[in-house]
Amino acid sequence: MPYNNNPIPRPTEFHGSANLPLARVKKIINADDSIHSCSNNAAFVITVAAEMFMHYLTEKTYDVVKSERKPRRNIQYKDVSNAVARFDNLEFLTDVVPRTVTYKEYKQKQVKQTSGPSLANGQTTIDSKKTNVDPVDGEEVDDDATEEDVEMEEASEVDLRPTDETKELAIRDHQGPPS
């Protein structure tokens, strides 16, 4: 007997019933201390919005599954995490649905982090390079910097302290044109 592969059609209009349990959604809403009461209509709208979001997420995830070399019929966690990573409008879920990492990859990452040089107080830089601090002005010194890099950096420094002239202009602009 063949499987029923027909997807459940998305409802175009909502008439007062939803697939998610309304009572459970109300319990979740009431668990928030900042919300004192919630009407039935508001809870229903939240339920419908949650259903629509779940439909959208599963459609995008299924698109990721179809784009693979060997498409599958079932959606797995790794497909959802790939969809979240691939689509910009699902980016807010990156903390909730992180990509899976194998134990071997995790151990390799730990070894790389612990083997890198560290600073005096135990902190490392982004690129795990040891930083040298100039004792005169307290700024970091890059040992690999060329003369051209130093000249570019000095040329890009601008004094942003306000002068008396800029203060007067700001006051005049704030007061408006003289009458």
BAVEXLO-484135 format. One record per residue: x, z, y of N, C-alpha, C, CB in turn; residue in three letters; residue number from 1. Coordinates in pm, 1 decimal. Glycine has a CB too. Example, Ala and Ser with C-alpha at 12.3 -4.5 7.8 and 13.67 -1.06 7.14 Angstrom:
1319.0, 780.0, -569.0, 1230.0, 780.0, -450.0, 1320.0, 780.0, -330.0, 1130.8, 904.6, -447.3, ALA, 1 $
1285.0, 708.0, -225.0, 1367.0, 714.0, -106.0, 1290.0, 787.0, 3.0, 1408.4, 572.5, -59.8, SER, 2 $
# end
This chain:
84.3, 0.0, -117.3, 0.0, 0.0, 0.0, 89.4, 0.0, 124.3, -96.2, 122.2, -0.6, MET, 1 $
66.9, -89.1, 219.8, 152.4, -98.5, 338.7, 126.7, 19.8, 433.1, 127.8, -232.6, 412.7, PRO, 2 $
231.2, 50.5, 509.0, 221.6, 158.5, 606.6, 139.8, 113.4, 726.4, 361.4, 204.3, 651.4, TYR, 3 $
77.8, 209.2, 791.8, 6.8, 179.9, 915.1, 106.6, 189.5, 1029.7, -114.0, 277.3, 936.1, ASN, 4 $
155.8, 75.0, 1075.7, 255.4, 70.5, 1181.9, 194.6, 48.7, 1319.7, 354.6, -37.8, 1153.6, ASN, 5 $
65.4, 46.4, 1328.2, 2.2, 21.9, 1457.6, 15.1, 146.5, 1544.9, -147.0, -17.4, 1439.8, ASN, 6 $
69.0, 130.9, 1667.1, 82.2, 247.9, 1754.2, -54.2, 293.5, 1805.6, 175.5, 216.5, 1872.4, PRO, 7 $
-61.6, 420.1, 1837.9, -184.4, 473.9, 1896.6, -192.7, 421.2, 2038.6, -187.0, 631.7, 1893.6, ILE, 8 $
-301.8, 354.8, 2073.7, -308.8, 296.9, 2208.2, -317.1, 405.8, 2314.6, -429.5, 202.8, 2219.7, PRO, 9 $
-253.2, 378.7, 2427.5, -257.5, 471.4, 2539.8, -395.2, 462.8, 2604.8, -144.8, 440.2, 2643.1, ARG, 10 $
-458.1, 576.2, 2629.2, -589.9, 571.2, 2693.9, -577.6, 524.1, 2838.3, -657.9, 709.4, 2689.1, PRO, 11 $
-671.6, 439.9, 2878.9, -669.7, 389.9, 3016.3, -747.2, 482.3, 3109.6, -728.0, 248.5, 3022.3, THR, 12 $
-846.0, 552.5, 3056.0, -923.9, 648.0, 3135.2, -934.6, 778.6, 3057.7, -1065.7, 591.5, 3168.7, GLU, 13 $
-934.7, 888.1, 3130.5, -948.1, 1018.7, 3068.1, -1085.5, 1074.8, 3103.5, -834.0, 1115.2, 3113.8, PHE, 14 $
-1160.7, 1114.4, 3002.2, -1299.5, 1155.4, 3023.1, -1322.9, 1304.7, 3001.0, -1389.1, 1077.4, 2931.8, HIS, 15 $
-1221.1, 1384.4, 2991.0, -1242.1, 1527.5, 2975.2, -1182.0, 1583.2, 2848.1, -1387.5, 1557.7, 2977.8, GLY, 16 $
-1120.7, 1499.0, 2768.7, -1052.7, 1550.9, 2650.6, -910.2, 1496.1, 2649.2, -1129.3, 1512.3, 2519.4, SER, 17 $
-821.5, 1578.5, 2599.3, -681.4, 1539.1, 2592.6, -629.4, 1572.3, 2453.8, -596.7, 1610.1, 2703.1, ALA, 18 $
-518.5, 1509.7, 2416.2, -461.6, 1536.4, 2285.0, -388.5, 1669.7, 2279.9, -367.7, 1425.2, 2245.9, ASN, 19 $
-330.0, 1713.3, 2391.5, -263.4, 1843.1, 2396.1, -368.8, 1953.1, 2411.7, -159.7, 1848.4, 2512.8, LEU, 20 $
-347.4, 2069.6, 2351.3, -447.2, 2177.5, 2363.1, -447.5, 2236.5, 2504.2, -419.1, 2289.0, 2259.5, PRO, 21 $
-563.0, 2232.1, 2568.0, -577.9, 2278.1, 2705.6, -554.0, 2428.6, 2716.7, -717.0, 2243.1, 2758.1, LEU, 22 $
-596.8, 2505.2, 2617.0, -577.3, 2649.7, 2621.0, -429.0, 2685.6, 2618.3, -649.5, 2716.1, 2503.9, ALA, 23 $
-348.8, 2613.2, 2541.8, -204.8, 2639.4, 2535.7, -139.0, 2606.7, 2669.1, -139.5, 2557.7, 2422.8, ARG, 24 $
-183.2, 2498.9, 2733.1, -128.2, 2462.3, 2864.1, -163.1, 2569.2, 2967.3, -181.7, 2324.1, 2909.5, VAL, 25 $
-283.6, 2623.0, 2961.2, -322.5, 2730.1, 3052.5, -236.9, 2854.6, 3031.6, -470.1, 2764.5, 3033.9, LYS, 26 $
-204.7, 2886.3, 2906.0, -118.7, 3001.2, 2878.2, 20.4, 2981.0, 2937.7, -108.4, 3025.1, 2727.0, LYS, 27 $
71.1, 2859.2, 2927.5, 202.8, 2829.0, 2984.4, 198.7, 2840.7, 3136.5, 249.1, 2687.3, 2942.8, ILE, 28 $
90.8, 2792.0, 3197.3, 77.1, 2800.7, 3342.8, 66.7, 2946.4, 3386.1, -46.4, 2721.6, 3391.0, ILE, 29 $
-11.3, 3026.8, 3314.4, -28.8, 3167.5, 3351.4, 95.8, 3250.9, 3325.4, -145.4, 3226.5, 3275.9, ASN, 30 $
189.7, 3201.4, 3245.0, 314.0, 3274.3, 3220.3, 402.4, 3276.4, 3344.2, 389.8, 3212.1, 3103.3, ALA, 31 $
379.2, 3184.6, 3437.8, 455.6, 3180.7, 3562.1, 402.0, 3288.1, 3656.6, 448.1, 3039.4, 3628.1, ASP, 32 $
490.6, 3377.2, 3702.7, 447.6, 3487.6, 3788.1, 406.2, 3442.0, 3927.0, 557.5, 3589.1, 3799.6, ASP, 33 $
455.6, 3329.2, 3972.9, 423.7, 3284.5, 4108.1, 284.5, 3220.9, 4117.8, 528.4, 3185.7, 4155.2, SER, 34 $
223.2, 3188.8, 4005.1, 88.8, 3128.9, 4005.6, -10.9, 3237.1, 3967.4, 79.5, 3006.1, 3906.9, ILE, 35 $
-103.7, 3266.8, 4059.7, -200.3, 3373.6, 4035.3, -318.2, 3325.6, 3952.1, -250.1, 3430.1, 4166.7, HIS, 36 $
-371.2, 3208.9, 3985.6, -481.6, 3154.2, 3906.8, -474.3, 3001.9, 3910.9, -619.6, 3204.7, 3960.1, SER, 37 $
-532.2, 2941.1, 3810.1, -529.1, 2795.2, 3799.5, -667.1, 2749.6, 3752.4, -415.6, 2746.2, 3700.9, CYS, 38 $
-723.6, 2652.8, 3821.6, -856.7, 2605.7, 3783.0, -848.0, 2519.2, 3658.1, -922.2, 2526.8, 3898.1, SER, 39 $
-962.9, 2499.6, 3595.5, -968.9, 2416.3, 3475.2, -930.4, 2272.2, 3505.9, -1109.1, 2421.0, 3414.0, ASN, 40 $
-973.4, 2222.9, 3623.2, -942.1, 2084.8, 3659.6, -791.1, 2066.2, 3678.0, -1016.9, 2045.1, 3788.5, ASN, 41 $
-725.9, 2163.5, 3741.6, -581.1, 2153.2, 3762.3, -507.6, 2158.5, 3628.6, -531.1, 2266.2, 3855.4, ALA, 42 $
-552.5, 2244.6, 3538.8, -489.5, 2253.7, 3406.6, -508.9, 2123.0, 3329.6, -547.8, 2372.8, 3326.1, ALA, 43 $
-624.9, 2061.4, 3342.8, -650.7, 1934.1, 3274.8, -560.3, 1824.6, 3329.3, -798.1, 1893.4, 3290.3, PHE, 44 $
-542.8, 1820.1, 3461.3, -456.1, 1718.8, 3521.9, -312.0, 1738.8, 3475.5, -464.3, 1724.6, 3676.5, VAL, 45 $
-267.9, 1863.8, 3466.9, -132.4, 1891.2, 3418.9, -118.1, 1847.2, 3274.0, -98.5, 2041.0, 3433.1, ILE, 46 $
-221.4, 1870.2, 3193.0, -218.4, 1828.6, 3052.3, -209.5, 1677.1, 3040.1, -342.7, 1879.8, 2978.4, THR, 47 $
-288.6, 1606.8, 3118.5, -287.1, 1459.9, 3115.2, -151.1, 1408.3, 3162.6, -401.4, 1401.5, 3203.7, VAL, 48 $
-95.1, 1469.3, 3267.3, 36.0, 1426.8, 3316.1, 143.9, 1449.8, 3210.5, 71.9, 1501.6, 3445.3, ALA, 49 $
134.8, 1560.0, 3138.2, 231.5, 1586.3, 3031.3, 219.2, 1482.1, 2920.4, 211.1, 1727.7, 2973.7, ALA, 50 $
96.8, 1445.7, 2886.6, 75.6, 1340.8, 2785.0, 133.4, 1207.7, 2830.4, -74.2, 1324.5, 2754.6, GLU, 51 $
110.1, 1173.0, 2956.6, 161.1, 1046.5, 3007.9, 314.3, 1046.7, 3007.7, 107.3, 1020.4, 3150.3, MET, 52 $
374.3, 1160.5, 3042.8, 519.8, 1169.1, 3041.2, 572.9, 1155.4, 2898.6, 566.5, 1301.8, 3102.9, PHE, 53 $
507.0, 1217.3, 2802.7, 552.0, 1206.7, 2663.4, 539.3, 1063.7, 2612.5, 471.5, 1301.8, 2573.5, MET, 54 $
432.9, 993.6, 2651.8, 419.5, 851.8, 2615.2, 535.0, 771.5, 2673.8, 283.9, 794.7, 2664.5, HIS, 55 $
566.7, 794.8, 2801.4, 673.8, 721.5, 2867.0, 807.7, 748.5, 2799.8, 680.7, 758.3, 3014.6, TYR, 56 $
836.0, 875.9, 2770.4, 962.4, 911.9, 2707.0, 974.9, 849.0, 2568.7, 975.4, 1063.6, 2696.7, LEU, 57 $
868.4, 849.4, 2491.7, 875.8, 789.3, 2358.3, 888.5, 637.5, 2366.1, 752.5, 827.1, 2276.2, THR, 58 $
824.3, 574.6, 2464.8, 839.6, 429.6, 2480.1, 984.0, 393.3, 2513.6, 745.1, 376.9, 2589.6, GLU, 59 $
1045.1, 465.6, 2607.1, 1183.9, 437.8, 2643.6, 1277.3, 465.9, 2526.0, 1225.3, 521.9, 2765.7, LYS, 60 $
1249.4, 570.9, 2450.9, 1330.8, 602.9, 2334.6, 1317.1, 495.1, 2228.4, 1291.6, 739.0, 2277.3, THR, 61 $
1196.8, 446.5, 2208.1, 1176.0, 341.2, 2110.0, 1244.3, 211.9, 2152.7, 1027.1, 317.4, 2088.8, TYR, 62 $
1248.3, 185.9, 2284.3, 1322.4, 69.4, 2333.6, 1471.0, 80.8, 2299.3, 1304.0, 54.5, 2486.0, ASP, 63 $
1525.3, 203.1, 2308.3, 1665.3, 225.1, 2271.6, 1684.1, 198.9, 2122.4, 1709.9, 369.4, 2307.7, VAL, 64 $
1590.2, 244.4, 2040.1, 1599.6, 224.0, 1894.9, 1592.5, 75.0, 1861.6, 1486.6, 300.8, 1821.4, VAL, 65 $
1503.9, 2.1, 1929.3, 1490.7, -141.0, 1902.0, 1614.8, -219.1, 1943.3, 1369.2, -196.6, 1973.6, LYS, 66 $
1689.0, -168.4, 2041.6, 1806.1, -241.6, 2089.6, 1928.5, -221.1, 2000.1, 1838.9, -199.0, 2231.5, SER, 67 $
1920.7, -135.0, 1901.6, 2032.9, -114.3, 1810.4, 2047.8, -232.8, 1716.3, 2014.3, 15.1, 1730.2, GLU, 68 $
2164.1, -237.0, 1648.6, 2187.5, -345.7, 1553.2, 2090.2, -340.4, 1437.2, 2330.0, -340.3, 1500.8, ARG, 69 $
2070.9, -221.1, 1384.0, 1976.2, -203.2, 1273.8, 1863.1, -113.0, 1322.4, 2046.6, -142.4, 1147.0, LYS, 70 $
1758.0, -171.3, 1378.1, 1650.1, -87.2, 1428.8, 1581.6, -9.6, 1315.3, 1547.3, -173.0, 1503.6, PRO, 71 $
1540.2, 111.8, 1349.5, 1471.3, 197.6, 1254.0, 1326.2, 213.4, 1294.6, 1539.6, 334.9, 1244.0, ARG, 72 $
1249.6, 272.6, 1204.6, 1108.7, 297.7, 1235.5, 1088.6, 435.3, 1294.9, 1023.4, 282.6, 1110.7, ARG, 73 $
1180.2, 526.5, 1268.1, 1165.6, 664.2, 1315.1, 1256.4, 689.3, 1434.7, 1197.3, 763.9, 1202.1, ASN, 74 $
1209.9, 774.8, 1522.8, 1288.3, 814.5, 1639.2, 1358.6, 945.2, 1605.3, 1198.3, 829.6, 1767.1, ILE, 75 $
1488.2, 952.6, 1635.0, 1566.9, 1072.2, 1607.8, 1612.2, 1134.2, 1739.5, 1688.7, 1039.1, 1518.1, GLN, 76 $
1666.0, 1255.6, 1728.8, 1712.3, 1326.6, 1847.8, 1818.4, 1246.9, 1922.6, 1767.4, 1463.4, 1809.5, TYR, 77 $
1909.6, 1185.5, 1850.2, 2016.2, 1109.7, 1916.8, 1959.1, 992.8, 1996.4, 2117.9, 1058.3, 1813.6, LYS, 78 $
1846.3, 937.3, 1952.2, 1782.9, 828.7, 2027.5, 1726.4, 880.5, 2160.0, 1670.8, 763.2, 1943.7, ASP, 79 $
1665.9, 998.8, 2156.0, 1611.7, 1057.0, 2278.1, 1725.0, 1088.2, 2375.5, 1530.5, 1184.5, 2246.5, VAL, 80 $
1834.4, 1145.6, 2325.3, 1946.8, 1177.8, 2413.6, 2010.4, 1050.6, 2470.0, 2052.3, 1260.7, 2338.2, SER, 81 $
2015.0, 942.6, 2391.4, 2066.3, 815.3, 2442.5, 1974.8, 758.3, 2550.3, 2081.9, 714.3, 2328.3, ASN, 82 $
1843.7, 771.4, 2531.0, 1749.3, 722.2, 2631.3, 1762.8, 801.4, 2760.8, 1604.9, 730.5, 2578.5, ALA, 83 $
1779.8, 932.4, 2748.8, 1796.9, 1015.5, 2868.4, 1925.4, 977.8, 2941.3, 1798.8, 1165.3, 2830.9, VAL, 84 $
2030.9, 947.8, 2866.7, 2157.4, 910.3, 2929.1, 2151.8, 769.2, 2987.2, 2270.8, 920.4, 2827.9, ALA, 85 $
2072.6, 680.3, 2930.5, 2071.8, 540.9, 2971.6, 1983.0, 513.8, 3092.4, 2027.9, 455.5, 2857.7, ARG, 86 $
1868.6, 580.4, 3103.0, 1773.4, 551.3, 3209.9, 1788.5, 651.6, 3323.8, 1629.4, 553.2, 3156.1, PHE, 87 $
1798.8, 600.6, 3446.7, 1823.0, 685.5, 3563.2, 1706.6, 779.7, 3592.0, 1850.0, 599.7, 3684.6, ASP, 88 $
1583.3, 733.7, 3571.0, 1470.2, 818.7, 3604.7, 1447.8, 930.7, 3502.6, 1345.5, 734.8, 3616.3, ASN, 89 $
1524.0, 932.5, 3395.2, 1518.7, 1043.6, 3299.3, 1641.8, 1132.8, 3311.4, 1506.8, 990.1, 3155.7, LEU, 90 $
1718.6, 1113.8, 3416.5, 1844.4, 1186.4, 3433.6, 1823.2, 1337.3, 3447.4, 1918.1, 1133.9, 3555.3, GLU, 91 $
1707.6, 1379.8, 3498.0, 1682.7, 1522.2, 3514.5, 1675.2, 1595.7, 3381.1, 1554.9, 1543.3, 3591.5, PHE, 92 $
1668.1, 1524.1, 3270.8, 1661.6, 1586.5, 3138.5, 1798.4, 1602.4, 3072.5, 1572.2, 1505.4, 3048.6, LEU, 93 $
1906.7, 1569.5, 3141.1, 2038.3, 1573.2, 3076.6, 2076.5, 1712.9, 3030.4, 2143.9, 1520.9, 3171.4, THR, 94 $
2034.6, 1815.9, 3101.5, 2064.8, 1952.5, 3057.7, 1976.2, 1995.4, 2942.1, 2048.8, 2049.8, 3173.5, ASP, 95 $
1855.5, 1943.3, 2936.2, 1760.2, 1982.1, 2832.4, 1786.9, 1906.5, 2703.1, 1616.7, 1956.9, 2879.2, VAL, 96 $
1823.7, 1779.0, 2714.2, 1847.6, 1694.7, 2597.0, 1990.5, 1641.1, 2603.6, 1744.1, 1577.3, 2589.6, VAL, 97 $
2090.5, 1724.5, 2574.3, 2228.4, 1675.9, 2581.4, 2262.1, 1587.6, 2462.3, 2325.9, 1793.0, 2588.4, PRO, 98 $
2367.2, 1508.7, 2478.7, 2414.0, 1426.1, 2367.1, 2474.0, 1514.9, 2259.6, 2517.6, 1321.4, 2414.8, ARG, 99 $
2459.6, 1473.0, 2136.1, 2514.8, 1551.1, 2026.2, 2664.1, 1525.1, 2014.1, 2443.2, 1517.9, 1894.0, THR, 100 $
2736.6, 1628.2, 1976.3, 2880.6, 1619.7, 1957.4, 2911.2, 1671.6, 1818.6, 2958.5, 1699.9, 2066.9, VAL, 101 $
2990.0, 1596.3, 1743.4, 3025.8, 1642.2, 1609.5, 3123.6, 1758.6, 1620.8, 3087.1, 1526.7, 1525.5, THR, 102 $
3133.1, 1834.2, 1514.1, 3221.5, 1950.3, 1513.1, 3367.1, 1907.8, 1530.8, 3204.6, 2029.3, 1382.5, TYR, 103 $
3403.3, 1795.8, 1471.5, 3540.2, 1744.8, 1482.5, 3573.8, 1711.2, 1628.1, 3558.6, 1620.1, 1393.3, LYS, 104 $
3481.1, 1643.2, 1698.3, 3502.5, 1609.7, 1839.0, 3511.1, 1735.9, 1924.3, 3389.8, 1518.8, 1890.3, GLU, 105 $
3429.2, 1834.2, 1893.0, 3429.3, 1959.5, 1967.5, 3563.4, 2031.5, 1952.6, 3314.8, 2049.9, 1919.9, TYR, 106 $
3614.7, 2038.0, 1831.0, 3743.2, 2103.6, 1806.4, 3857.0, 2030.1, 1877.6, 3771.3, 2110.8, 1655.4, LYS, 107 $
3853.8, 1895.9, 1877.1, 3956.7, 1819.1, 1947.7, 3952.6, 1846.5, 2097.7, 3938.9, 1669.1, 1921.4, GLN, 108 $
3833.5, 1857.8, 2152.2, 3818.2, 1886.7, 2294.3, 3871.8, 2026.1, 2326.4, 3670.6, 1875.0, 2336.3, LYS, 109 $
3845.6, 2122.5, 2238.8, 3895.9, 2258.0, 2259.4, 4048.1, 2261.9, 2255.7, 3838.9, 2352.3, 2154.1, GLN, 110 $
4108.1, 2186.5, 2164.0, 4253.8, 2183.7, 2153.9, 4314.9, 2123.4, 2279.9, 4298.0, 2104.1, 2029.7, VAL, 111 $
4253.9, 2017.1, 2333.3, 4304.4, 1954.4, 2455.5, 4295.8, 2049.5, 2573.5, 4226.9, 1826.7, 2486.1, LYS, 112 $
4186.3, 2125.3, 2581.9, 4169.3, 2217.0, 2694.3, 4267.6, 2332.6, 2687.7, 4027.1, 2270.3, 2697.6, GLN, 113 $
4295.8, 2383.5, 2569.8, 4384.4, 2498.4, 2558.6, 4531.1, 2459.6, 2566.3, 4358.1, 2571.1, 2429.8, THR, 114 $
4566.2, 2336.9, 2532.9, 4706.3, 2297.1, 2533.2, 4755.9, 2254.1, 2670.6, 4727.4, 2185.7, 2435.4, SER, 115 $
4668.6, 2228.6, 2764.4, 4708.0, 2183.2, 2896.7, 4770.1, 2295.0, 2978.0, 4588.9, 2126.1, 2970.0, GLY, 116 $
4856.9, 2261.6, 3076.3, 4916.8, 2365.5, 3159.2, 4811.3, 2431.4, 3247.0, 5029.2, 2307.2, 3245.9, PRO, 117 $
4832.8, 2558.3, 3277.3, 4736.2, 2629.6, 3359.4, 4803.7, 2685.8, 3482.4, 4669.1, 2741.3, 3279.8, SER, 118 $
4725.7, 2721.1, 3580.8, 4777.6, 2777.8, 3704.1, 4807.4, 2926.0, 3683.5, 4677.6, 2757.4, 3820.4, LEU, 119 $
4857.4, 2990.6, 3787.8, 4899.4, 3129.8, 3777.8, 4784.9, 3222.0, 3738.1, 4958.4, 3175.4, 3909.0, ALA, 120 $
4663.9, 3199.1, 3791.8, 4553.2, 3288.0, 3761.2, 4469.1, 3238.9, 3643.6, 4466.1, 3304.2, 3882.7, ASN, 121 $
4518.0, 3145.0, 3566.6, 4447.5, 3100.4, 3446.8, 4355.8, 2982.7, 3467.6, 4369.5, 3211.3, 3392.0, GLY, 122 $
4346.8, 2926.7, 3587.1, 4259.4, 2813.9, 3612.3, 4339.9, 2685.7, 3602.4, 4191.5, 2826.0, 3750.3, GLN, 123 $
4273.7, 2579.7, 3556.3, 4339.2, 2450.0, 3549.7, 4274.8, 2356.5, 3649.4, 4332.4, 2391.2, 3407.7, THR, 124 $
4347.0, 2252.8, 3686.7, 4291.6, 2153.0, 3776.7, 4208.6, 2054.4, 3696.7, 4403.2, 2080.1, 3854.7, THR, 125 $
4140.6, 1964.6, 3764.6, 4052.7, 1868.3, 3698.2, 4130.6, 1780.1, 3602.8, 3980.1, 1782.3, 3801.0, ILE, 126 $
4246.9, 1733.9, 3646.4, 4324.8, 1645.5, 3560.6, 4431.4, 1721.9, 3482.2, 4389.9, 1536.3, 3644.0, ASP, 127 $
4417.7, 1854.0, 3475.4, 4506.3, 1943.1, 3399.9, 4651.7, 1930.3, 3441.5, 4493.9, 1915.2, 3252.4, SER, 128 $
4676.7, 1896.6, 3567.7, 4812.6, 1892.5, 3619.2, 4840.0, 2023.5, 3691.0, 4834.0, 1770.6, 3714.0, LYS, 129 $
4962.9, 2071.3, 3680.2, 4999.7, 2192.3, 3751.4, 5017.2, 2156.1, 3897.8, 5129.4, 2256.4, 3692.6, LYS, 130 $
4963.3, 2239.7, 3985.0, 4973.1, 2211.8, 4127.2, 5079.0, 2300.6, 4188.9, 4837.7, 2232.3, 4196.8, THR, 131 $
5150.2, 2244.1, 4283.8, 5250.2, 2319.2, 4358.9, 5194.9, 2343.9, 4498.1, 5387.0, 2243.2, 4364.9, ASN, 132 $
5217.2, 2463.2, 4550.4, 5166.2, 2498.8, 4681.6, 5283.7, 2510.8, 4777.2, 5084.4, 2630.8, 4676.4, VAL, 133 $
5268.7, 2446.3, 4893.6, 5372.2, 2451.4, 4995.9, 5370.3, 2590.8, 5059.1, 5350.9, 2339.8, 5104.0, ASP, 134 $
5483.2, 2662.6, 5060.4, 5481.5, 2798.5, 5113.7, 5463.7, 2805.0, 5265.1, 5608.1, 2868.2, 5076.3, PRO, 135 $
5489.2, 2695.6, 5336.0, 5480.0, 2697.3, 5481.5, 5335.4, 2697.6, 5527.3, 5553.2, 2578.1, 5540.7, VAL, 136 $
5256.8, 2594.7, 5484.4, 5118.4, 2585.4, 5530.2, 5015.9, 2612.6, 5421.4, 5093.8, 2450.4, 5587.6, ASP, 137 $
5056.1, 2644.1, 5300.5, 4962.9, 2682.6, 5195.4, 4884.4, 2569.1, 5134.9, 4869.4, 2781.2, 5247.8, GLY, 138 $
4922.7, 2444.0, 5158.4, 4851.0, 2330.2, 5103.1, 4917.2, 2282.8, 4974.9, 4844.2, 2216.2, 5204.7, GLU, 139 $
4837.9, 2213.4, 4891.2, 4891.5, 2159.3, 4766.3, 4991.0, 2048.4, 4795.8, 4778.2, 2106.8, 4676.1, GLU, 140 $
5095.4, 2042.0, 4715.7, 5196.0, 1937.8, 4729.4, 5189.7, 1853.1, 4604.0, 5339.4, 1997.5, 4751.3, VAL, 141 $
5178.3, 1722.3, 4623.2, 5175.7, 1629.5, 4510.7, 5316.4, 1577.7, 4489.6, 5075.5, 1512.2, 4535.1, ASP, 142 $
5377.5, 1613.2, 4376.8, 5513.9, 1570.9, 4348.9, 5524.1, 1420.3, 4325.4, 5567.1, 1645.3, 4228.4, ASP, 143 $
5414.3, 1356.5, 4283.2, 5415.6, 1214.6, 4251.6, 5382.6, 1127.4, 4371.8, 5318.7, 1186.4, 4140.8, ASP, 144 $
5359.8, 1187.5, 4488.4, 5317.1, 1111.6, 4605.1, 5433.6, 1030.6, 4661.5, 5260.0, 1205.4, 4712.5, ALA, 145 $
5402.3, 908.8, 4704.6, 5502.3, 824.3, 4768.0, 5495.3, 844.1, 4919.2, 5481.2, 674.9, 4730.3, THR, 146 $
5591.6, 787.0, 4991.4, 5591.2, 799.7, 5137.1, 5467.9, 735.0, 5197.2, 5717.0, 737.2, 5196.6, GLU, 147 $
5424.9, 624.8, 5137.1, 5305.6, 554.8, 5187.2, 5182.1, 642.9, 5172.7, 5284.8, 421.2, 5111.7, GLU, 148 $
5168.5, 716.0, 5060.7, 5055.1, 805.7, 5040.8, 5053.6, 916.2, 5146.5, 5059.4, 866.9, 4900.0, ASP, 149 $
5172.9, 970.3, 5175.8, 5182.1, 1077.7, 5274.3, 5143.5, 1025.5, 5412.1, 5324.4, 1137.2, 5277.1, VAL, 150 $
5190.6, 904.0, 5449.5, 5157.6, 846.3, 5578.9, 5007.8, 820.8, 5590.7, 5235.1, 716.6, 5600.5, GLU, 151 $
4946.1, 770.5, 5482.6, 4801.9, 745.0, 5484.3, 4724.7, 875.2, 5501.9, 4757.8, 674.0, 5354.9, MET, 152 $
4769.0, 980.6, 5435.2, 4700.1, 1108.9, 5444.0, 4712.9, 1167.5, 5584.3, 4755.9, 1207.1, 5340.1, GLU, 153 $
4831.5, 1157.9, 5643.9, 4849.9, 1210.0, 5778.4, 4769.5, 1130.1, 5879.6, 4997.2, 1209.0, 5815.9, GLU, 154 $
4758.6, 998.7, 5858.9, 4682.9, 914.6, 5952.2, 4533.6, 943.1, 5942.7, 4709.8, 766.0, 5924.7, ALA, 155 $
4487.2, 986.9, 5826.4, 4343.5, 1009.4, 5809.7, 4299.1, 1145.5, 5861.8, 4306.0, 996.5, 5664.0, SER, 156 $
4394.2, 1235.4, 5891.2, 4356.8, 1366.0, 5943.4, 4312.2, 1352.2, 6087.6, 4473.6, 1465.4, 5932.1, GLU, 157 $
4195.7, 1408.7, 6119.3, 4139.0, 1400.8, 6253.0, 4105.1, 1542.6, 6297.0, 4012.5, 1307.7, 6256.7, VAL, 158 $
4129.8, 1571.8, 6423.0, 4097.1, 1703.2, 6476.9, 3948.6, 1704.5, 6511.5, 4184.9, 1737.0, 6602.3, ASP, 159 $
3870.6, 1785.8, 6442.3, 3725.8, 1789.4, 6461.7, 3681.5, 1908.4, 6545.1, 3655.8, 1792.4, 6328.2, LEU, 160 $
3776.4, 1981.8, 6604.7, 3738.5, 2095.9, 6687.5, 3675.8, 2045.9, 6817.4, 3861.3, 2186.1, 6717.0, ARG, 161 $
3566.9, 2109.1, 6860.8, 3501.4, 2063.0, 6983.7, 3586.5, 2095.0, 7106.9, 3362.3, 2127.5, 6997.6, PRO, 162 $
3587.2, 2000.8, 7200.6, 3656.7, 2021.0, 7327.4, 3552.3, 2051.8, 7433.7, 3742.4, 1895.6, 7366.7, THR, 163 $
3598.9, 2088.2, 7552.6, 3505.6, 2118.8, 7662.1, 3421.4, 1997.2, 7696.8, 3581.9, 2167.1, 7786.7, ASP, 164 $
3483.3, 1879.2, 7690.5, 3412.1, 1755.5, 7723.3, 3299.3, 1727.6, 7623.5, 3509.9, 1637.4, 7726.3, GLU, 165 $
3327.0, 1745.0, 7494.0, 3222.2, 1719.8, 7394.3, 3112.1, 1824.2, 7402.5, 3281.6, 1717.9, 7253.3, THR, 166 $
3147.7, 1947.8, 7440.1, 3044.9, 2050.6, 7457.0, 2951.0, 2015.1, 7571.5, 3109.3, 2187.6, 7482.3, LYS, 167 $
3007.8, 1965.7, 7684.3, 2925.2, 1926.2, 7798.4, 2832.9, 1811.0, 7761.7, 3013.2, 1887.1, 7917.4, GLU, 168 $
2884.4, 1713.4, 7686.1, 2801.0, 1601.1, 7644.1, 2687.5, 1648.6, 7554.6, 2885.3, 1496.0, 7571.3, LEU, 169 $
2715.9, 1740.5, 7465.1, 2612.7, 1790.6, 7375.5, 2505.2, 1865.1, 7453.2, 2673.8, 1881.6, 7269.0, ALA, 170 $
2545.5, 1942.1, 7553.9, 2448.4, 2015.6, 7632.9, 2362.9, 1918.2, 7712.9, 2518.6, 2115.8, 7726.3, ILE, 171 $
2426.0, 1814.0, 7773.5, 2352.0, 1714.3, 7850.2, 2253.9, 1637.8, 7761.9, 2448.6, 1617.1, 7917.5, ARG, 172 $
2297.0, 1601.2, 7641.0, 2208.0, 1529.3, 7549.8, 2091.9, 1615.5, 7506.5, 2284.1, 1481.0, 7428.2, ASP, 173 $
2115.6, 1741.6, 7490.6, 2010.3, 1833.0, 7446.0, 1906.5, 1856.0, 7556.9, 2071.7, 1967.6, 7401.9, HIS, 174 $
1951.2, 1859.2, 7683.3, 1860.0, 1886.6, 7793.3, 1778.9, 1763.3, 7831.3, 1937.2, 1936.9, 7913.6, GLN, 175 $
1826.9, 1647.2, 7798.9, 1754.2, 1526.2, 7834.7, 1802.3, 1470.0, 7967.8, 1604.7, 1554.4, 7840.9, GLY, 176 $
1742.1, 1359.7, 8013.0, 1785.9, 1296.4, 8138.6, 1746.9, 1384.0, 8258.3, 1723.6, 1154.1, 8153.3, PRO, 177 $
1830.0, 1380.4, 8364.3, 1796.0, 1461.0, 8485.0, 1673.9, 1402.9, 8552.7, 1915.4, 1465.6, 8586.0, PRO, 178 $
1593.2, 1491.9, 8610.1, 1468.9, 1445.7, 8674.3, 1484.1, 1430.8, 8821.7, 1356.1, 1540.0, 8645.9, SER, 179 $
# end
